Amino acid sequence: MASEGDGAEDISPDWAGTSIVDLTSPELEKANPSLMDSGEDFEVLDNDEDEDMSGLPPLEDVPTKMSKEGTAPDAPAEEDGGPEEAPEWLDVLGSGLLKKKVLVAGRGRESKPVKGQEVTVRLKASLEDGTEVEEEPQLTFTLGDCDVMQALDLCVQLMEMGETALILSDAKYCYGPQGRSPIVPPDANLALEVELLEARDAPDLELLSGMEKAERANQKRERGNVHYQRADYVLAINSYDIALKIVGSSSKVDFSPEEESALMEVKVKCLNNLAASQLKLDHYEAALRSCNQVLEQQPDNIKALFRKGKVLAQQGEYSEAIPILKAALKLEPSNKTIHTELSKLAKKHADQKSVETEMYRKMLGNTGPGNLPAKCKDKSPWSIPWKWLFGATAVALGGVALSVVIAARN
């Protein structure tokens, strides 16, 4: 715990220097580089505005039991020339927001891919009006790792090898309220035509070189950054966790010092970004653990120091937060964001101490001269209780009597 000497008087009011810019803002390209920005793909030292989390896509999974198949509202029941069996749709999540229809049958259920495998698909995405917005002849990703839009990740798990499917997805399982500028507008529902081309087991992490591990972990981290920029903090945490598992996995291969350094760099970045995401979700204890893991490796990591100070401040531990933020400010004295945060914490700490002092004063009964109890208001501060005066008088008279008796005997 820091001493009470770490108060507001030690914080410089000079706001010299440039502020830290969130990498999701249009000011990114104009921001001056600093220790806070170095080595990471996005900046998360932003303001304290509350964010509406209600519209975030959840980390969904395919139900164990498939929902009943039905006919899509727009599926034709019959054609000119006679009745025809309507194409069958699968309501993947049971909410009607994600549906799948087989266009070309695959090779059987036993050929379906499983989570953790690397799959390759052909993808064509269109808006509801038919405008094509994306086409990938060969898109490869790890199934179940949220490396791609959720609609694709969830539905490919249900496809057979060689199958071609049409997927109708609500915007929340595609690019959400942010869209994908400039081709996908915000809150756009998409139609995805997908063909499953290949599925293979992921490589054995124990046999990968250090650089191969670092590259795979970086891919997961970069995907986490995409989720973060879209405010999908749950999915961001998922990606960073996967990256950290890759870095921390056991190995049967000896790494060079350069490879060890590369893996440590990826680990630190992932932990810093993980802490930022956890802080956004108010997961303070988890964020504190992530910051501490960074500081164990890099005691002067300015981002970890700043976020640890933010976490402690959110928990009301101002006396602990202030010296940590001062340490961060010492590393970058011109950083306006840290100056501002310290100024706010100093005021909050002073207010907290004032409240505590008042509370202790009331508990101890030190109400002060102006708030004396009614029964004491008429008494002089120098008044002496009558019982004390009576006792003192009795003792004095006894002493005189004893002196008279001794004098008579003599």
C-alpha positions as CSV (number, residue, x, y, z in Angstrom):
1,M,0.0,0.0,0.0
2,A,1.3,3.4,-0.8
3,S,1.7,6.1,1.9
4,E,-0.6,9.0,2.1
5,G,2.2,11.2,0.9
6,D,1.3,10.2,-2.7
7,G,-1.4,12.8,-3.0
8,A,-2.6,15.4,-5.4
9,E,0.1,17.8,-4.7
10,D,2.7,15.6,-6.4
11,I,0.8,15.6,-9.7
12,S,2.0,18.1,-12.3
13,P,-0.7,20.2,-13.9
14,D,1.4,20.5,-17.1
15,W,-0.5,18.7,-19.8
16,A,2.3,19.0,-22.3
17,G,2.6,16.3,-25.0
18,T,0.3,14.4,-27.2
19,S,-2.7,12.3,-26.1
20,I,-3.1,8.7,-26.7
21,V,-5.4,7.9,-29.6
22,D,-7.6,4.8,-29.9
23,L,-6.6,2.8,-32.9
24,T,-10.2,2.5,-33.9
25,S,-10.5,6.3,-34.4
26,P,-9.8,8.2,-37.6
27,E,-7.0,10.1,-35.8
28,L,-4.9,6.9,-35.7
29,E,-2.7,7.8,-38.7
30,K,-2.0,11.3,-37.2
31,A,-1.1,10.1,-33.7
32,N,2.6,10.5,-32.6
33,P,4.3,7.2,-31.7
34,S,4.9,6.6,-28.0
35,L,5.7,3.8,-25.6
36,M,2.0,3.3,-25.2
37,D,1.6,2.5,-28.9
38,S,4.7,0.5,-29.6
39,G,4.3,-3.1,-30.7
40,E,0.5,-3.3,-30.6
41,D,-2.1,-3.1,-33.3
42,F,-4.6,-1.0,-31.4
43,E,-4.8,1.4,-28.5
44,V,-7.3,1.0,-25.7
45,L,-6.5,3.9,-23.4
46,D,-9.8,5.7,-24.1
47,N,-12.3,7.6,-22.2
48,D,-14.7,6.4,-19.4
49,E,-17.9,6.6,-21.4
50,D,-20.2,3.7,-20.7
51,E,-20.7,1.4,-23.7
52,D,-23.9,-0.4,-24.6
53,M,-23.1,-4.1,-24.5
54,S,-26.6,-5.2,-25.3
55,G,-26.0,-5.4,-29.1
56,L,-22.9,-7.5,-28.9
57,P,-23.0,-10.9,-30.6
58,P,-22.6,-13.6,-28.0
59,L,-20.0,-16.4,-28.2
60,E,-22.5,-18.9,-29.6
61,D,-22.1,-22.6,-30.4
62,V,-24.0,-25.0,-32.5
63,P,-26.7,-26.7,-30.3
64,T,-26.1,-30.4,-29.5
65,K,-29.6,-31.2,-30.7
66,M,-30.5,-29.7,-34.1
67,S,-33.6,-27.7,-34.3
68,K,-36.5,-28.8,-36.5
69,E,-36.2,-28.1,-40.2
70,G,-38.6,-25.8,-41.8
71,T,-39.4,-23.9,-44.9
72,A,-37.8,-20.4,-45.3
73,P,-40.4,-17.7,-45.7
74,D,-39.0,-16.8,-49.1
75,A,-38.6,-20.4,-50.3
76,P,-41.1,-21.1,-53.2
77,A,-43.7,-23.8,-52.4
78,E,-44.4,-24.5,-56.0
79,E,-43.2,-23.5,-59.5
80,D,-45.1,-22.9,-62.8
81,G,-45.8,-26.3,-64.2
82,G,-46.8,-28.1,-61.0
83,P,-46.0,-28.6,-57.3
84,E,-42.4,-29.2,-56.3
85,E,-40.9,-30.1,-53.0
86,A,-39.8,-27.0,-51.1
87,P,-36.0,-26.8,-50.3
88,E,-35.3,-27.6,-46.7
89,W,-33.8,-25.0,-44.3
90,L,-32.1,-25.6,-41.1
91,D,-32.6,-23.0,-38.3
92,V,-29.1,-23.3,-36.9
93,L,-29.6,-21.5,-33.6
94,G,-33.4,-21.9,-33.2
95,S,-33.9,-18.1,-33.4
96,G,-34.5,-17.7,-37.1
97,L,-31.4,-15.4,-37.4
98,L,-29.1,-18.0,-38.9
99,K,-30.4,-20.5,-41.5
100,K,-28.7,-23.0,-43.8
101,K,-29.9,-24.7,-46.9
102,V,-28.0,-27.4,-48.9
103,L,-27.6,-26.6,-52.6
104,V,-25.3,-29.4,-53.5
105,A,-25.1,-32.6,-51.4
106,G,-21.8,-33.6,-49.8
107,R,-20.2,-37.0,-49.3
108,G,-22.0,-38.0,-46.2
109,R,-22.2,-37.2,-42.5
110,E,-19.0,-39.0,-41.7
111,S,-17.1,-36.4,-43.8
112,K,-18.2,-33.5,-41.7
113,P,-15.3,-31.5,-40.2
114,V,-14.8,-31.1,-36.5
115,K,-13.7,-28.3,-34.3
116,G,-10.0,-27.7,-34.3
117,Q,-9.5,-28.8,-37.8
118,E,-8.3,-26.4,-40.5
119,V,-10.9,-26.1,-43.2
120,T,-10.7,-24.5,-46.7
121,V,-13.9,-23.1,-48.3
122,R,-15.0,-21.2,-51.3
123,L,-17.0,-18.2,-50.2
124,K,-19.3,-15.7,-52.0
125,A,-21.1,-13.1,-49.8
126,S,-23.9,-10.9,-51.0
127,L,-26.2,-8.3,-49.5
128,E,-30.0,-8.8,-49.4
129,D,-30.4,-6.9,-52.7
130,G,-28.0,-9.3,-54.4
131,T,-24.9,-7.0,-54.4
132,E,-21.8,-9.1,-54.1
133,V,-19.5,-7.8,-51.3
134,E,-16.9,-10.6,-50.9
135,E,-15.5,-13.5,-52.8
136,E,-12.8,-15.9,-51.6
137,P,-11.9,-18.8,-53.9
138,Q,-9.9,-20.5,-51.1
139,L,-10.4,-19.3,-47.5
140,T,-8.6,-21.3,-44.8
141,F,-9.3,-21.0,-41.1
142,T,-9.4,-23.1,-37.9
143,L,-12.9,-24.3,-37.2
144,G,-14.4,-23.1,-33.9
145,D,-11.7,-20.5,-33.2
146,C,-13.8,-17.5,-34.3
147,D,-11.2,-16.7,-37.0
148,V,-14.0,-15.7,-39.4
149,M,-17.5,-14.3,-39.1
150,Q,-19.6,-16.4,-36.7
151,A,-22.2,-17.3,-39.4
152,L,-19.5,-19.0,-41.4
153,D,-17.8,-20.6,-38.4
154,L,-21.0,-22.1,-37.0
155,C,-22.5,-23.4,-40.3
156,V,-19.3,-25.0,-41.8
157,Q,-19.4,-27.3,-38.8
158,L,-22.7,-28.7,-40.2
159,M,-21.5,-29.2,-43.7
160,E,-20.3,-32.3,-45.5
161,M,-17.2,-32.5,-47.6
162,G,-17.9,-31.3,-51.1
163,E,-21.2,-29.7,-50.0
164,T,-22.3,-26.3,-51.3
165,A,-24.7,-24.5,-49.0
166,L,-26.6,-21.2,-48.9
167,I,-26.5,-19.4,-45.5
168,L,-28.8,-16.5,-44.6
169,S,-27.5,-14.6,-41.6
170,D,-28.6,-11.7,-39.5
171,A,-26.0,-8.9,-39.2
172,K,-25.1,-9.8,-35.7
173,Y,-23.4,-13.0,-36.9
174,C,-21.6,-11.2,-39.8
175,Y,-20.2,-7.7,-39.4
176,G,-22.6,-6.3,-36.9
177,P,-23.4,-2.6,-36.4
178,Q,-20.0,-1.5,-37.6
179,G,-20.2,-3.2,-41.0
180,R,-17.1,-3.6,-43.1
181,S,-16.3,-0.3,-44.7
182,P,-16.7,0.4,-47.5
183,I,-18.3,-2.7,-48.9
184,V,-20.6,-3.9,-46.1
185,P,-22.9,-1.3,-44.6
186,P,-23.7,-1.3,-40.8
187,D,-26.3,-3.8,-39.7
188,A,-26.3,-5.6,-43.0
189,N,-27.8,-9.1,-43.3
190,L,-25.8,-11.3,-45.6
191,A,-26.3,-14.3,-47.9
192,L,-23.3,-16.6,-48.0
193,E,-22.7,-19.3,-50.7
194,V,-20.2,-21.7,-49.2
195,E,-18.5,-24.8,-50.6
196,L,-16.5,-27.0,-48.3
197,L,-13.3,-27.9,-50.2
198,E,-11.0,-29.5,-47.6
199,A,-10.6,-30.3,-43.9
200,R,-7.4,-31.4,-42.3
201,D,-6.0,-31.8,-38.8
202,A,-4.2,-28.8,-37.4
203,P,-0.4,-29.2,-37.0
204,D,1.0,-30.7,-33.8
205,L,2.1,-27.7,-31.7
206,E,4.8,-29.7,-30.1
207,L,6.6,-30.1,-33.4
208,L,6.4,-26.5,-34.5
209,S,9.5,-24.3,-34.4
210,G,9.4,-21.2,-32.2
211,M,8.9,-18.9,-35.2
212,E,6.0,-21.1,-36.5
213,K,4.4,-20.9,-33.1
214,A,4.8,-17.1,-32.9
215,E,3.3,-16.7,-36.4
216,R,0.2,-18.8,-35.5
217,A,-0.2,-17.0,-32.2
218,N,0.1,-13.6,-33.9
219,Q,-2.7,-14.6,-36.4
220,K,-5.0,-15.3,-33.4
221,R,-4.0,-12.1,-31.7
222,E,-4.7,-10.1,-34.9
223,R,-8.1,-11.7,-35.1
224,G,-8.7,-10.7,-31.5
225,N,-7.8,-7.1,-32.4
226,V,-10.5,-7.2,-35.1
227,H,-13.0,-8.4,-32.6
228,Y,-11.9,-5.7,-30.2
229,Q,-12.3,-2.9,-32.7
230,R,-15.8,-4.1,-33.4
231,A,-16.5,-4.0,-29.6
232,D,-16.9,-7.8,-29.6
233,Y,-14.9,-8.2,-26.3
234,V,-16.0,-11.7,-25.5
235,L,-14.8,-12.9,-28.9
236,A,-11.6,-10.9,-28.5
237,I,-10.9,-12.6,-25.2
238,N,-11.4,-16.0,-26.9
239,S,-8.9,-15.2,-29.6
240,Y,-6.3,-13.9,-27.1
241,D,-6.7,-17.0,-25.0
242,I,-6.1,-19.3,-28.0
243,A,-3.0,-17.3,-28.9
244,L,-1.7,-17.6,-25.3
245,K,-2.3,-21.4,-25.3
246,I,-0.2,-21.7,-28.5
247,V,2.6,-19.7,-27.0
248,G,2.5,-21.7,-23.8
249,S,2.1,-25.1,-25.3
250,S,4.8,-27.7,-24.7
251,S,7.4,-28.4,-27.4
252,K,9.7,-31.2,-28.5
253,V,11.8,-28.7,-30.4
254,D,14.6,-26.6,-29.0
255,F,14.2,-22.9,-29.5
256,S,16.9,-20.3,-30.3
257,P,17.2,-17.2,-28.1
258,E,15.6,-15.2,-31.0
259,E,12.6,-17.6,-31.1
260,E,12.2,-17.4,-27.3
261,S,12.3,-13.6,-27.6
262,A,9.7,-13.6,-30.4
263,L,7.4,-15.9,-28.3
264,M,7.7,-13.6,-25.3
265,E,6.9,-10.6,-27.4
266,V,3.7,-12.2,-28.6
267,K,2.8,-13.3,-25.1
268,V,3.2,-9.8,-23.7
269,K,1.1,-8.3,-26.4
270,C,-1.7,-10.9,-26.0
271,L,-1.8,-10.4,-22.2
272,N,-1.9,-6.6,-22.6
273,N,-4.8,-6.8,-25.1
274,L,-6.5,-9.5,-23.0
275,A,-6.4,-7.1,-20.0
276,A,-7.9,-4.3,-22.1
277,S,-10.8,-6.5,-23.2
278,Q,-11.3,-7.8,-19.6
279,L,-11.4,-4.2,-18.4
280,K,-14.1,-3.3,-21.0
281,L,-16.3,-6.1,-19.5
282,D,-15.6,-5.1,-15.9
283,H,-13.7,-8.3,-15.2
284,Y,-11.4,-6.6,-12.8
285,E,-9.8,-9.5,-11.1
286,A,-9.0,-11.2,-14.4
287,A,-7.6,-8.0,-15.8
288,L,-5.4,-7.5,-12.8
289,R,-4.0,-11.0,-13.2
290,S,-3.2,-10.3,-16.9
291,C,-1.4,-7.1,-16.0
292,N,0.6,-8.7,-13.3
293,Q,1.7,-11.5,-15.7
294,V,3.0,-8.8,-18.0
295,L,4.8,-6.9,-15.2
296,E,6.5,-10.1,-14.0
297,Q,8.2,-10.2,-17.4
298,Q,8.5,-6.5,-18.1
299,P,8.3,-4.4,-14.9
300,D,8.4,-1.2,-17.0
301,N,5.7,-2.1,-19.4
302,I,3.8,1.2,-19.6
303,K,0.6,-0.3,-20.9
304,A,0.4,-2.9,-18.2
305,L,1.2,-0.3,-15.5
306,F,-1.5,2.0,-16.8
307,R,-4.2,-0.7,-17.0
308,K,-3.3,-2.0,-13.6
309,G,-3.7,1.5,-12.2
310,K,-7.1,1.7,-14.0
311,V,-8.2,-1.6,-12.6
312,L,-7.3,-0.6,-9.0
313,A,-9.0,2.7,-9.4
314,Q,-12.2,1.0,-10.6
315,Q,-12.0,-1.1,-7.4
316,G,-11.6,2.0,-5.3
317,E,-8.0,1.3,-4.3
318,Y,-6.8,4.8,-5.0
319,S,-3.8,4.7,-2.6
320,E,-2.5,1.7,-4.6
321,A,-3.4,3.0,-8.0
322,I,-1.8,6.4,-7.7
323,P,1.8,5.2,-7.3
324,I,1.5,2.7,-10.1
325,L,0.2,5.5,-12.5
326,K,3.1,7.7,-11.3
327,A,5.5,5.0,-12.3
328,A,3.9,4.9,-15.7
329,L,4.1,8.7,-16.0
330,K,7.8,8.6,-15.0
331,L,8.4,6.4,-18.1
332,E,6.6,8.8,-20.3
333,P,6.3,12.2,-18.6
334,S,4.5,14.0,-21.5
335,N,1.7,11.5,-21.7
336,K,-1.5,13.5,-21.3
337,T,-3.7,10.4,-20.7
338,I,-1.8,9.4,-17.7
339,H,-1.7,13.0,-16.4
340,T,-5.5,13.2,-16.7
341,E,-6.0,9.9,-15.0
342,L,-3.7,10.8,-12.1
343,S,-5.5,14.1,-11.6
344,K,-8.9,12.4,-11.4
345,L,-7.6,9.8,-9.0
346,A,-6.0,12.4,-6.7
347,K,-9.3,14.1,-6.4
348,K,-11.2,10.9,-5.8
349,H,-8.5,9.8,-3.2
350,A,-8.8,13.2,-1.4
351,D,-12.6,12.9,-1.3
352,Q,-12.4,9.3,-0.1
353,K,-10.0,10.4,2.8
354,S,-12.4,13.2,3.7
355,V,-15.3,10.8,4.0
356,E,-13.3,8.3,6.0
357,T,-12.1,11.0,8.4
358,E,-15.6,12.2,9.0
359,M,-16.8,8.7,9.6
360,Y,-14.1,7.9,12.1
361,R,-14.7,11.2,13.9
362,K,-18.4,10.3,14.4
363,M,-17.5,6.8,15.5
364,L,-15.1,8.1,18.2
365,G,-17.6,10.7,19.3
366,N,-15.3,13.7,18.5
367,T,-18.2,15.8,17.4
368,G,-16.4,19.2,18.0
369,P,-17.4,22.3,20.0
370,G,-20.2,23.2,17.6
371,N,-21.9,19.9,17.9
372,L,-21.9,19.3,21.7
373,P,-24.8,17.2,23.1
374,A,-27.7,19.3,24.4
375,K,-27.1,18.3,28.1
376,C,-23.5,19.7,27.9
377,K,-24.3,23.0,26.1
378,D,-25.1,24.9,29.3
379,K,-21.8,23.9,31.0
380,S,-18.6,25.9,30.9
381,P,-15.7,24.1,29.4
382,W,-13.9,24.7,32.7
383,S,-16.7,23.5,35.0
384,I,-15.7,20.9,37.6
385,P,-18.0,18.0,38.6
386,W,-19.5,18.4,42.1
387,K,-18.6,14.9,43.1
388,W,-14.9,15.6,42.5
389,L,-15.1,18.8,44.6
390,F,-16.8,16.9,47.5
391,G,-14.1,14.3,47.5
392,A,-11.3,16.8,47.4
393,T,-12.9,18.8,50.3
394,A,-13.2,15.6,52.4
395,V,-9.6,14.7,51.9
396,A,-8.5,18.2,52.9
397,L,-10.5,18.2,56.1
398,G,-9.2,14.8,57.0
399,G,-5.6,16.1,56.6
400,V,-6.3,19.1,58.9
401,A,-7.8,16.9,61.6
402,L,-4.9,14.5,61.5
403,S,-2.5,17.4,61.9
404,V,-4.4,18.7,65.0
405,V,-4.2,15.3,66.6
406,I,-0.5,14.9,66.1
407,A,0.1,18.4,67.4
408,A,-1.9,17.7,70.6
409,R,0.1,14.6,71.4
410,N,3.3,16.4,71.1
